[in-house]
């Protein structure tokens, strides 16, 4: 028996929809965000209908049941039922989407607040565009010394940072659950791997209150570390972050 | 008409020489060797005056021909009751840009189509080129009116900014005005002389005017681009904004060339889409079979132009964004990781919509030939690739999560979807979308033909091998270099990715051209035999382009945030804040609606200009006869 095109389209869409949920929510155990799933499905629907209406024959077959429903005098009863059910479904969906709830509204948080072009720390002004990690050059010049700085950075990290950012640098420290937004996950490919070291220096040195107006909307509870750490300690901890995660800082110059 | 070969060759030489002049002079101009003489404005004296200011770090005390950038207060911004100056500037500038992009783009492809007509001696090309330029001629006056309105608005609402920019760019502004006259002269001569300058040498003269029109138009755009890119990446001034006196560094600022390149390509894509919408409008409103065939062909050509320019556009955009990042990490992060990142998601959706509608149009158009049936079975696979790539393309870096989802994930990071949010994934996706679109085009080209060469199987196998190895290469570059190396390679990997895509396209076209050189036509293309829904895909293309341009125009300008000129001249007006995304999207949408309404008006004008009404019993017959008998001399 040949399955009508309209039913084929619905089956394909159902398979894709539940496929996403099966793969992410069940197999991978990482839920797919509903906002993203809605966006995905919108374009999957568009794609499916484009394929089904690419030819004249396909279009005719696809709309035939709809046409019959509207025009065929023998389908009066089912027509009336559909015409009642469809607006009710739309109304129910709208109601569900707009009704008040006790759920806190979602926040459009940005991953990286934009840095200023220059910053003040340790009593001097730094040009963030040109600022480089003074210890980075040791990686090629004196590897032993470089490793010492990385080890020193690890100590600084464990003593000060791991409570929030976690001992695996994955943003899951013991205090992390109490914070919103949660601390940055340095293992994620979208955080320090995308940034220059000068950016990290700025964020660490100036902490939560650091971001300028341009960085809004931004909320951060990170301490102002220039009050607790030396300039060298901050550069050391930056070396450690990249060394431990295996990422390289963003740079525009070739090696 | 018999051509006079000698004169024709003479004119060809003129054309070639002119082209050579443009192409050889451009790099010289760009390299800066040409700067001093052309824009010489007491440069050395001013430089000497400005230097101590820069060195001493106290520019304001320096003796200079030029002062520092104005420090404005709220009182520096005149207001008109009930008018929001920022929205006025925003809408007028955007409308001016839309029309300007259109009128600059149309002559580029009109010139090419006219040349193809001359080469093939197929009059249909000439007629189509004329119809294209006819559409742009009304838009030209609207561009000028809106340009004037923009100038008035700037002078009125932002006098200090205007006077600061005019101080630096006065010379180029003067030449801009002169070039505008030159462009008008070329355009009117090109359009009104179309039927006069026909055949033999005259046609060459006409084509040369078209070339001049394009050269002048492009120079105009480049000059205007330098003003806006100066506001984003100022050069030629010191930290206090004191102009050093040499206009060339200010023109050739960091973002000038990236914007120039991006705008030329984008204009062609946009212009093609608007003309495509015009053809669709005419197709749907025509009842005669010949007219429908003509406008179907016109729509197809316009779509071909738009898509040909759309394919390299993501790369031009990527180059621009990379340069923005390189110039200022702050602007780059604001753009891609900060507040504007959400608008980039809308941008990604619109770009995807462009690809989807372009492919849908091609699939529908395959119905022009009965031979296309062979390829219908592949459409679903192309669609799967495009939709899958599209989903990766618009997956945001920062996910919108409900509290429950946030709890379930243990934070805002998604282990599996998160990596789709960064550029290596997007570059890979867009390359695949481009290749899938190209496959649609290949199938469309083959729809009515069967290759007769003996090596047809080998040729097809070579093409399949080319695609497979190319796609594997794109994946390796995107996944390995994109995620497992440092950012230098991450960014650099996008270049071989693009090259791979281009190589696949070029070699594939070459193989196809030889393979189908003397191909047997099995089912001829029947122009006009397309479903009406395909024409709505052309409308969708034009609407998406328009909206996209408006959105990206706002983002490009908006990343300056509270600066008129970044880090040099601060915006202290009441509107010196970044509006909410919803508000910005509304303004952009209203602008797009106004523009599209004006475009429909332009289409309608071209429609009524072809209509003639012969009123009954309106004119006195004797008077008409009298004029006729005296030859119209009274």
Interface residues (C-beta under 8 A of the other chain):
Chain A: X24 X28 X30 X31 X32 X33 X34 X35 X36 X39 X40 X43 X44 X46 X47 X48 X50 X51 X53 X54 X55 X56 X59 X103 X104 X106 X108 X109 X110 X111 X112 X113 X114 X115 X116 X117 X128 X129 X171 X172 X176 X181 X182 X185 X188 X189 X190 X193 X194 X196 X198 X199 X213 X214 X215 X216 X217 X247 X248 X249 X250 X251 X252 X253 X254 X255
Chain B: X325 X326 X328 X329 X330 X331 X333 X334 X337 X338 X339 X341 X342 X349 X352 X356 X359 X360 X363 X364 X366 X367 X376 X379 X380 X383 X384 X386 X387 X390 X391 X394 X395 X396 X397 X398 X399 X400 X401 X402 X403 X405 X406 X408 X409 X410 X411 X412 X413 X414 X415 X416 X417 X418 X419 X421 X422 X483 X485 X486 X487 X488 X491 X531 X533 X561 X562 X567 X578 X581
